[in-house]
Amino acid sequence: MTGTGLTDDSIIRFARGVRLQHDRVRERWIIQAPERAFIPDPIAAEVLKLVDGTRTLGQIVSELASRFAAPVDVIGRDVHVMVSDLTTRQVLVVS
């Protein structure tokens, strides 16, 4: 568990009014929130595409590790840091 209360069993979802949308014109993903927007880097976008309000953080990490043939512990650390940051920014909510 990290200082934000994240565990592999935490369920991650977008905060109310926040969504991930693909900008077809610019060919990039955008996090749209009330009165603000974020442009995630391509790796963050891959993580965010798996955020559906039903998957646990552990399931997201396992899926990414499998998809990119990367060590689970390395992916896990990076995803935990990113989710923690986006939770602080009120983009994601942890259940």
C-alpha positions in Angstrom: 0.0 0.0 0.0 1.2 3.5 -0.8 0.6 6.7 1.2 -2.6 7.3 -0.8 -4.2 4.1 0.2 -3.6 2.4 -3.1 -3.4 -1.4 -3.1 -3.5 -4.0 -5.9 -7.2 -4.5 -4.9 -8.1 -0.8 -5.3 -10.7 -0.2 -8.0 -9.8 2.9 -10.1 -12.3 5.0 -12.0 -12.5 8.5 -13.5 -13.8 11.2 -11.2 -17.3 12.5 -12.0 -17.2 14.7 -15.1 -13.8 13.4 -16.2 -13.3 11.3 -19.3 -10.6 10.0 -21.6 -11.3 10.9 -25.2 -9.4 10.3 -28.4 -8.8 13.3 -30.6 -8.9 11.9 -34.1 -7.7 15.2 -35.7 -4.5 15.3 -33.6 -4.2 11.6 -33.1 -3.8 11.7 -29.4 -5.7 11.0 -26.2 -7.0 13.8 -24.0 -8.3 13.7 -20.4 -11.2 16.1 -20.3 -12.4 17.5 -17.0 -14.6 20.4 -16.1 -12.7 23.6 -17.0 -9.4 21.8 -17.6 -7.8 19.2 -19.8 -4.7 17.1 -19.7 -2.7 15.4 -22.5 -1.3 12.1 -21.2 1.8 10.8 -22.7 1.4 7.6 -24.8 2.3 5.3 -21.9 -0.2 7.0 -19.5 -2.8 6.8 -22.2 -2.4 3.0 -22.3 -2.9 2.8 -18.5 -5.9 5.1 -18.7 -7.6 3.1 -21.5 -7.9 0.3 -19.0 -9.6 2.4 -16.3 -13.2 1.3 -16.4 -14.4 1.4 -12.8 -14.4 -2.4 -12.5 -10.8 -3.4 -12.9 -8.5 -3.4 -9.9 -5.2 -1.7 -9.9 -3.6 -5.2 -9.8 -5.5 -6.3 -12.9 -4.5 -3.2 -14.8 -0.8 -3.8 -13.9 -1.0 -7.5 -14.9 -2.6 -6.6 -18.2 0.0 -4.0 -19.0 2.9 -6.3 -18.0 1.5 -9.0 -20.2 0.8 -6.7 -23.1 4.3 -5.1 -23.1 6.3 -8.1 -21.8 7.6 -6.1 -18.9 8.2 -7.0 -15.2 5.1 -6.7 -13.0 7.0 -5.0 -10.2 8.4 -2.3 -12.6 5.0 -1.6 -14.2 3.3 -1.7 -10.8 5.6 1.0 -9.4 5.0 3.3 -12.4 1.3 2.8 -12.4 0.9 3.3 -8.7 2.8 6.6 -9.0 0.7 7.8 -11.9 -2.6 6.8 -10.3 -1.6 8.5 -7.1 -0.7 11.7 -8.9 -4.0 11.7 -10.9 -5.9 11.0 -7.7 -4.3 14.0 -6.1 -5.3 16.1 -9.2 -8.9 14.7 -8.8 -8.8 13.0 -12.2 -9.1 9.5 -10.8 -11.0 8.1 -7.8 -9.9 5.1 -5.8 -12.5 2.7 -4.3 
